[in-house]
């Protein structure tokens, strides 16, 4: 996601000691977007209505890559907090960086969900359920804390101006929606009865948390664009972040509708199945409208000389949620057109991921990143 913005060191501030992992000093929470963007490629590719020979094996490899990246990044971020606590605190107090703490939650959830979707082929169903249960619990807890803590800091500690409103503000708010979309994967592995019903309704509650918070934030973001003009070139890819809550909420209602018959009785199960289509189709329509607007702005920024930054990862996870949302709608409506839409969006996701991953790897090898 966006490059970490920090206050420059003044002449009176000592440089960080050489023995305290200086390379980790600028490793911000935005780096979890790499994990999210990689995991969604595996998750979306494995759930497409159209499957090519070898596609699932490729998804397994991509999931394994995301799991390895998560392990490395968690270790590196622990080192960041251990050796550079001043910088970590500065990140929390920086309105440009604090929202990225929502990415930690979504990285845990995306890899956990991928464990049950494709990882079970490699490690077995029992181990996959255990891993996903741990990652889902941790990711949901972090996401709920971030959804409260980051807005709280924005109100009482951050100095925020209207012109600073941007799609990045959605990151801590969309994390509970990811829990709502991936929590249903665990429902069949819970005891029948109240445990399943409790999980189902908890996911719907998190759906509501994220949806209503997003509806409060979107007018601020769109108003900033209309009144303040285009975002800076480096931040233009973050416009795609608006697709996150749209695609993920569509995914959530479809996933929950799949599990409702085994978790809750009539007439609610049938009503929730209808909600998947009644809610999902209009929201997917708006997502396509926003996608067209964001693409136009991205082309404009590219023609103006936009180069690579970590904001390019904003082109991956949000688009991936639209893939899974369209695939869910295709499953519930039987419309071939929605299946083709999911496939087309997946090709766009794959292209964006290859570009972002290649440039990030090049930056790491050259030492320009982090």
C-alpha positions in Angstrom: 0.0 0.0 0.0 1.2 3.6 0.5 4.8 4.3 1.3 5.3 5.0 5.0 5.2 8.7 5.7 7.2 9.7 8.8 8.5 12.9 10.2 12.0 13.6 9.0 14.8 13.4 11.6 16.1 16.8 12.7 19.7 17.7 13.2 19.4 17.3 17.0 18.0 13.8 16.8 20.6 11.0 17.0 20.6 8.5 14.1 19.3 5.0 15.1 22.1 2.8 16.4 23.6 0.6 13.7 23.2 -2.6 15.7 19.4 -2.1 16.1 18.3 -3.4 12.7 18.2 -0.1 10.8 16.6 -1.8 7.8 13.6 -2.5 9.9 13.1 1.1 11.0 11.0 2.1 8.1 9.1 -1.3 7.8 5.6 0.0 8.4 2.3 -1.9 8.7 1.6 -1.1 5.0 3.8 -4.0 4.1 1.0 -6.4 5.1 -0.7 -5.4 1.9 1.8 -7.7 0.1 0.5 -10.7 2.0 -3.1 -9.7 1.5 -2.6 -9.2 -2.2 -0.8 -12.5 -2.6 -3.3 -14.5 -0.6 -6.3 -13.2 -2.5 -4.8 -14.4 -5.7 -4.9 -18.0 -4.4 -8.3 -17.6 -2.7 -10.0 -16.0 -5.7 -8.3 -18.4 -8.3 -9.5 -21.5 -6.4 -13.1 -20.3 -6.2 -13.6 -19.2 -9.8 -16.5 -20.9 -11.6 -14.1 -21.8 -14.4 -11.1 -24.0 -13.6 -8.2 -24.7 -16.0 -5.8 -27.7 -15.7 -3.2 -27.0 -13.0 -5.0 -23.9 -11.8 -5.6 -25.3 -8.3 -1.9 -26.4 -8.0 -0.9 -22.9 -8.9 -3.2 -21.5 -6.3 -1.7 -23.8 -3.7 1.8 -22.5 -4.5 0.6 -18.9 -4.3 -1.1 -19.6 -0.9 2.2 -21.2 0.4 4.0 -18.0 -0.8 1.6 -15.8 1.1 1.9 -18.0 4.3 5.7 -17.7 4.1 5.5 -14.0 3.5 3.2 -13.6 6.5 5.6 -15.5 8.7 8.6 -13.4 7.6 6.7 -10.1 7.9 5.4 -10.9 11.4 8.9 -11.6 12.5 10.3 -8.5 10.9 7.5 -6.3 12.4 8.2 -7.8 15.8 11.8 -6.7 15.3 10.6 -3.3 14.4 8.6 -2.9 17.6 11.5 -4.4 19.6 14.3 -2.1 18.2 12.4 0.9 17.0 9.6 1.6 19.5 9.8 5.3 18.9 9.1 4.8 15.2 6.3 2.4 15.9 4.7 4.9 18.2 5.2 7.6 15.6 3.4 5.4 13.1 0.4 5.1 15.4 0.3 8.9 15.8 0.7 9.6 12.1 -2.8 9.8 10.3 -1.2 8.7 7.1 0.2 5.5 8.6 -2.1 4.4 11.4 -5.0 3.2 9.2 -2.6 0.5 7.8 -2.8 -1.4 11.1 -6.0 -2.8 9.6 -3.8 -4.6 7.0 -2.4 -6.8 9.8 -5.9 -8.2 10.5 -6.7 -8.7 6.8 -3.3 -10.4 6.2 -4.0 -12.9 9.0 -7.6 -13.5 7.8 -6.7 -13.9 4.1 -3.9 -16.4 4.8 -6.2 -18.3 7.3 -9.0 -18.5 4.8 -6.7 -19.7 2.1 -5.6 -22.4 4.4 -9.1 -23.9 4.3 -9.7 -23.1 0.7 -6.5 -24.6 -0.9 -4.0 -25.1 1.9 -5.9 -28.2 3.1 -4.7 -30.0 0.0 -1.2 -29.7 1.3 -1.4 -30.0 5.1 -4.7 -31.9 5.5 -8.1 -30.8 6.6 -7.6 -31.2 10.3 -4.4 -29.1 10.4 -6.0 -26.5 8.0 -9.0 -26.1 10.4 -6.7 -25.6 13.3 -4.5 -23.0 11.5 -7.5 -21.1 10.2 -9.1 -21.1 13.6 -6.0 -19.5 15.1 -5.5 -17.0 12.3 -9.2 -16.1 12.1 -9.4 -15.5 15.9 -6.2 -13.4 15.9 -7.2 -11.5 12.8 -10.7 -10.8 14.0 -9.5 -9.5 17.3 -6.9 -7.3 15.7 -9.5 -6.0 13.2 -12.1 -5.1 15.8 -9.5 -3.3 17.9 -8.2 -1.4 14.9 -11.8 -0.5 13.9 -12.1 1.3 17.2 -8.6 2.4 18.0 -7.7 4.1 14.7 -10.8 6.2 14.5 -10.3 7.1 18.2 -6.8 8.3 17.5 -8.0 10.2 14.5 -10.5 12.1 16.7 -8.4 12.7 19.8 -4.7 12.6 18.7 -4.3 13.1 15.0 -4.4 16.5 13.4 -6.5 15.8 10.4 -7.7 18.3 7.7 -10.5 17.7 5.2 -8.1 17.6 2.3 -6.4 14.6 3.9 -9.5 12.4 3.6 -8.7 9.4 1.4 -9.5 5.8 0.7 -6.7 4.7 3.1 -9.1 5.7 5.9 -11.3 2.7 5.0 -8.6 0.1 5.9 -9.3 -0.4 9.6 -13.1 -0.3 8.9 -13.1 -3.0 6.2 -11.2 -5.5 8.4 -14.3 -6.8 10.2 -15.9 -7.3 6.8 -13.1 -9.7 5.9 -13.9 -11.6 9.0 -17.5 -11.7 8.0 -16.5 -13.1 4.6 -14.1 -15.8 5.8 -15.7 -16.8 9.0 -18.3 -18.9 7.2 -15.5 -21.3 6.2 -15.3 -22.5 9.8 -19.0 -23.0 10.4 -19.2 -26.6 9.0 -16.4 -27.6 11.4 -18.2 -26.3 14.5 -20.7 -28.5 16.5 -24.2 -28.3 15.1 -26.7 -26.1 17.0 -25.8 -22.9 18.8 -22.1 -22.9 18.0 -22.9 -22.7 14.3 -25.7 -20.2 14.7 -23.5 -18.0 17.0 -20.7 -17.9 14.4 -23.2 -17.1 11.6 -24.8 -14.2 13.5 -21.4 -13.0 14.7 -20.3 -12.8 11.1 -23.5 -10.8 10.2 -22.8 -8.5 13.1 -19.3 -7.8 11.8 -20.8 -7.3 8.3 -23.0 -4.6 9.9 -20.1 -3.0 11.7 -18.0 -2.6 8.6 -20.9 -1.7 6.2 -22.3 1.1 8.4 -18.8 2.5 9.2 -18.0 2.5 5.5 -21.2 4.3 4.6 -20.1 7.0 7.1 -16.7 7.3 5.5 -17.4 7.2 1.8 -19.1 10.6 1.6 -15.9 12.2 3.1 -13.7 10.4 0.5 -15.8 11.3 -2.5 -16.3 14.8 -1.2 -12.6 15.2 -1.0 -12.2 14.1 -4.6 -14.9 16.5 -5.9 -13.8 19.5 -3.9 -10.1 18.9 -3.7 -9.3 17.4 -7.1 -7.3 14.3 -8.0 -5.2 12.6 -5.4 -1.4 13.0 -5.7 0.1 10.7 -8.3 1.7 8.4 -5.7 -1.7 7.9 -4.0 -3.8 7.4 -7.1 -3.8 3.6 -6.8 -5.4 3.9 -3.4 -8.7 4.8 -5.1 -9.1 1.0 -5.7 -9.4 0.6 -1.9 -13.0 1.6 -2.1 -13.6 -1.6 -4.0 -12.6 -3.5 -0.8 -15.8 -3.1 1.3 -17.9 -3.4 -1.8 -16.5 -6.6 -3.1 -15.9 -8.1 0.4 -19.5 -7.4 1.5 -20.8 -9.1 -1.6 -18.6 -12.0 -0.9 -19.7 -12.1 2.7 -23.5 -12.2 2.0 -22.9 -15.0 -0.5 -20.7 -17.0 1.8 -23.0 -16.6 4.7 -26.0 -17.6 2.5 -24.2 -20.9 1.6 -23.8 -21.8 5.3 -27.2 -20.5 6.6 -29.2 -23.7 6.0 -26.9 -25.7 8.3 -26.7 -23.0 11.0 -30.1 -21.4 11.3 -33.6 -22.5 10.8 -36.4 -21.4 8.5 -37.5 -18.8 7.6 -34.2 -17.1 8.1 -32.1 -19.4 6.0 -34.2 -18.7 2.9 -34.3 -15.0 3.6 -30.5 -14.8 3.9 -30.2 -16.7 0.6 -32.4 -14.0 -1.0 -30.3 -11.3 0.6 -27.2 -12.5 -1.1 -28.7 -11.6 -4.5 -30.8 -8.6 -3.5 -27.8 -6.9 -1.8 -25.0 -8.3 -3.9 -26.1 -7.4 -7.4 -26.6 -3.6 -6.7 -23.4 -3.3 -4.7 -21.5 -5.1 -7.5 -23.0 -2.7 -10.0 -21.6 0.2 -7.9 -18.3 -1.5 -7.6 -18.0 -1.7 -11.4 -18.9 2.0 -11.6 -16.1 2.9 -9.1 -13.7 0.5 -10.9 -14.2 2.4 -14.1 -13.7 5.8 -12.3 -10.5 4.5 -10.6 -9.2 3.1 -13.9 -9.6 6.5 -15.6 -7.8 8.2 -12.7 -5.0 5.5 -12.9 -4.5 6.0 -16.6 -4.4 9.8 -16.0 -1.7 9.3 -13.3 0.3 6.9 -15.5 0.4 9.4 -18.3 1.5 12.1 -15.9 4.5 10.0 -14.9 3.4 7.9 -11.9 6.2 5.5 -10.9 6.1 2.5 -8.7 5.5 2.8 -5.0 4.0 0.4 -2.5 0.6 1.9 -3.3 0.5 -0.4 -6.3 -0.5 -3.2 -3.9 -3.9 -1.4 -3.6 -4.6 -2.8 -7.1 -4.6 -6.4 -5.8 -6.7 -7.2 -2.7 -9.7 -4.9 -3.4 -10.0 -6.2 -7.0 -9.7 -9.8 -5.6 -12.7 -9.2 -3.3 -14.7 -8.2 -6.4 -13.6 -11.5 -8.0 -14.9 -13.6 -5.1 -18.1 -11.4 -4.9 -18.9 -11.9 -8.6 -18.1 -15.7 -8.3 -20.5 -15.9 -5.3 -23.2 -14.1 -7.3 -22.6 -16.4 -10.3 -23.1 -19.4 -7.9 -26.4 -18.2 -6.5 -27.9 -16.8 -9.7 -26.6 -19.3 -12.2 -25.8 -16.4 -14.6 -23.0 -17.2 -17.0 -22.3 -13.4 -17.4 -21.4 -13.1 -13.7 -19.0 -16.1 -14.1 -17.3 -14.4 -17.0 -17.2 -11.1 -15.0 -15.4 -13.0 -12.2 -12.9 -14.5 -14.7 -12.2 -11.1 -16.3 -11.6 -9.4 -12.9 -9.3 -12.3 -12.0 -7.2 -11.7 -15.0 -6.9 -8.0 -14.0 -6.0 -9.1 -10.5 -3.3 -11.5 -11.7 -1.8 -8.7 -13.9 -1.8 -6.2 -11.0 -0.2 -8.8 -8.7 2.5 -9.7 -11.1 3.4 -6.1 -11.6 3.4 -5.2 -7.9 5.3 -8.3 -6.9 8.0 -7.9 -9.5 8.6 -4.2 -8.7 8.6 -5.0 -4.9 11.1 -7.8 -5.3 13.3 -5.6 -7.5 13.2 -2.9 -4.8 14.1 -5.4 -2.0 17.0 -6.8 -4.0 18.4 -3.4 -4.9 18.1 -2.2 -1.3 15.7 0.7 -2.2 12.9 -1.0 -0.1 11.8 -0.8 2.6 
